[in-house]
Amino acid sequence: MTTLSALQSLIAQGESETLELKRSTAELKRAGETLCAFLNGEGGRVLIGVSPDGKLVGQEVADMTLRDVAAMLGRFEPPARVELSRVDVRKGRQVLVLEALPSRPFAPFVFESKPYKRVGSTTTVMSQDEYARLLLDRNHSRHRWENQPAVGVRLEDLDRDVVPVSGTRRYERFG
């Protein structure tokens, strides 16, 4: 849970590659786009209830607000891990802290069917080439033949001329 003093320190740093400020949940769609960019990058936080100039305005957080946030989080593919915490800023007003944890092995993420990336303090749609490269990287790392189980293969079936010697990083030929 983020404390008020930690929140104030974070806000003092200003918007960056890992921090976005939103006045209210009226900007929830833009918050989702930015979270998507954070998921495709090094992670980051969106603070809802903070004006662009860094003023803690907070907002009333009702059950409907939390449902709207949950619905927004449901528009990510693949499903994303975003942590939600609330910080009291004054009576009846809170800042919502949405933290996208670093998720590079699962990138690229899309929000409402579009991939986003962060450039400085700006969120932008990712190019098709960059999206395709990230998608290929993700699928390659999951489906590489080296990562697949060798069901039904016995030690005698292995080609001893190309199998690495256990405990070394080099290959040796067997006689």
VENWOSUL-V517065 format. One line per field, one symbol per residue. ss: DSSP state (@ for helix, = for strand, . for the rest). burial: 1 if it has 9 or more other C-alpha atoms within 8 Angstrom, else 0. A space follows every 50 residues. Layout:
ss = ???
burial = ???
//
This chain:
ss = ...@@@@@@@@@...=..====..@@@@@@@@@@@@@@@@...=====.= .....=..=...@@@@@@@@@@@..==....=========..======== ...@@@...==..======..====..@@@@@@@@@@@@@@@@.@@@... ....@@@..................
burial = 00010010001000111111111110110011111111111111111111 10010111101000110010011011100101101111100011111111 11110011111000111100101101000010011001000000000000 0000000000001110000011000
//
